[in-house]
Amino acid sequence: MQQSNLPICTSTQLEAQYSARNYHPLPVVLSRGEGVYLWDENGIRYIDMMSAYSAVSFGHGHPKLLGALNGQAARLAVTSRAFYTDQLGTFLKAVIDATGLAGYKVLPMNSGAEAVETAVKAARKWGHKVKGIATGEAEIIVCDGNFAGRTTTIVSFSTEEQYRDGFGPFTPGFKRVPFGDARALENAITANTAAFIVEPIQGEAGIIVPPKGYLSACAEICARHNVLLICDEVQTGLGRTGRVLASQHENVKPDGVVLGKALGGGLLPVSAFIARPDVMDVFAPGDHGSTFGGNPLACAVGRAALEVLVNENLTERAEILGKEMMDELKAINSPLIKEVRGMGLLVGVEINPEIASARKVCETLLMHGVLSKDTHQTVVRFAPPLTMTAEELRDAMTRVRAAFGEFRLRGIDGA
């Protein structure tokens, strides 16, 4: 078993003194990363089974991505969209080519939350200008348990009370329905409904996989009612679930797709909203923008990330290794585990709260050299870099089994 106690050191003292307490990190101080591994300041190595919520899907310090970052930074990094650059067009084409959304257009942003905000603005304006919904009356349907970020608009349609506590008044125009219930979606649609924004798999909610056929049923309902289907694939997109887009598992072509996290190659924030031309064409110069959105550095890294995804067959690897990881986790005989669910290399293990919190499980995993993070104290996430090899996965699973076995040795009272 590895030992890693949080040191009393300058870095943690400075964080405690100067940082807002909006995170509760695990007790480890990381200083270096390479591939699927991270090292703490004492030189102890860990297997990264979280990938920064999928932002590090291509591993730490991928040579091709570092080459794109360093090469472009030395040439030209940021100009704003006040001028054309030689990087934006090729990046946008690469996004369309990789996702298979031929004929669609792309609006580049930075964070995933910004891209979701962009989707909200596009859907509302499309509703007014194209569908004919009266100004100020457009509605957007979302799902219970959704997570798209923490801006004031996004927390307005969240069902997580902590994300909303004290941050009102909230933005109107959103309606919530149960996730996985296509009939509830159809019942909620009115003449003022502009769009339905949905995660194909809910990540922050605990890796919640909807019933088979759910997304395709939603696509049919939205098409029949002239409602935009917008898939938030910030966590699930770019190979994570064994398809480039998780919506492709049901052969669904959404009217809009939101990408982020992995699109920046784990090096900087890069996001994008992709949509049908009639949706994107509601924007005129001055309607929407970002100083950093689509900057040359981001475009070079994003394009390189997409090339890595395709050239290294990482989508296919995620599908194969994901099945192995699910099988390994389901084979663990532990009263701690209530359920294992997921798709590809996006898996959640629901923990029995009567025995231990998911946070306690993550702390035990840490002691065995595995880095993960709980969500809502009930689910442990496993989402390693897509570059992980079969041998590295088996090593990780050996350590995970040992961690769960440690709880058996302690007994329930010691958990």
Secondary structure as UniProt FT lines:
FT   HELIX           10..18
FT   STRAND          30..35
FT   STRAND          37..40
FT   TURN            41..42
FT   STRAND          45..48
FT   HELIX           51..54
FT   TURN            55..58
FT   HELIX           63..75
FT   TURN            81..82
FT   HELIX           88..99
FT   TURN            102..103
FT   STRAND          105..109
FT   HELIX           112..126
FT   HELIX           127..131
FT   TURN            135..136
FT   STRAND          139..143
FT   TURN            144..145
FT   HELIX           152..156
FT   HELIX           161..164
FT   TURN            165..166
FT   STRAND          174..177
FT   TURN            179..180
FT   HELIX           182..188
FT   TURN            191..192
FT   STRAND          193..198
FT   TURN            203..206
FT   TURN            212..213
FT   HELIX           214..224
FT   TURN            225..226
FT   STRAND          228..232
FT   TURN            234..241
FT   HELIX           246..250
FT   STRAND          256..259
FT   HELIX           261..264
FT   TURN            265..267
FT   STRAND          271..275
FT   HELIX           277..280
FT   TURN            281..282
FT   TURN            285..286
FT   TURN            293..294
FT   HELIX           296..311
FT   TURN            312..313
FT   HELIX           314..330
FT   TURN            335..336
FT   STRAND          337..343
FT   TURN            344..345
FT   STRAND          346..351
FT   TURN            353..355
FT   HELIX           358..367
FT   TURN            368..369
FT   STRAND          370..371
FT   STRAND          374..375
FT   TURN            376..378
FT   STRAND          379..382
FT   TURN            386..387
FT   HELIX           390..410
FT   HELIX           412..414
//
